[in-house]
Amino acid sequence: MREILHTQGGQCDNQIGAKFWEVVCAEHGLDPTGRYQGDQDLQLERINVYYNDDGLFQLR
């Protein structure tokens, strides 16, 4: 299994990082609570790269 290391340091990096996770959630059709709200199978195809599915999608 490969791991992804995402680091943020400082105000600018934190703002960029927050936007990154907003975009990733939107691309996969997830709402802020981790529930799938999308309508396309493609959104779920590689969702396990960033998220674990334990009823709700949570960051790995």
C-alpha positions in Angstrom: 0.0 0.0 0.0 1.3 3.5 -0.8 0.9 6.3 1.6 0.3 10.0 0.8 2.0 12.6 3.0 0.3 16.0 2.9 2.0 18.8 4.9 1.1 22.4 5.5 3.1 25.0 7.3 2.2 28.6 7.9 -0.9 30.6 7.0 -0.5 30.5 3.3 0.1 26.8 3.2 -2.9 26.2 5.5 -5.2 28.3 3.2 -3.9 26.4 0.1 -4.3 23.1 1.9 -7.9 23.9 3.0 -8.8 24.8 -0.6 -7.1 21.5 -1.8 -9.4 19.4 0.5 -12.5 21.4 -0.6 -11.7 20.7 -4.2 -11.0 17.0 -3.6 -14.3 16.7 -1.7 -16.2 18.4 -4.5 -14.5 16.2 -7.2 -15.7 13.1 -5.3 -19.2 14.4 -4.5 -18.7 14.5 -0.7 -20.3 17.0 1.6 -18.4 18.4 4.6 -19.6 15.6 6.9 -18.2 12.9 4.6 -21.4 11.7 3.1 -21.5 10.9 -0.6 -23.9 13.4 -2.4 -22.7 12.8 -6.0 -24.5 11.2 -8.9 -21.7 9.8 -11.0 -20.0 6.4 -10.7 -16.7 8.0 -11.8 -16.7 10.0 -8.5 -16.4 6.8 -6.5 -13.9 5.1 -8.8 -10.7 6.1 -7.0 -12.1 7.6 -3.8 -10.0 5.2 -1.7 -6.9 7.1 -2.6 -7.7 9.8 -0.1 -10.6 8.4 1.9 -11.6 5.3 4.0 -15.2 4.2 3.7 -16.5 3.4 7.2 -20.1 4.4 6.5 -18.8 8.0 6.0 -15.8 8.8 3.9 -13.0 9.9 6.2 -9.5 10.9 5.3 -6.9 8.1 5.5 
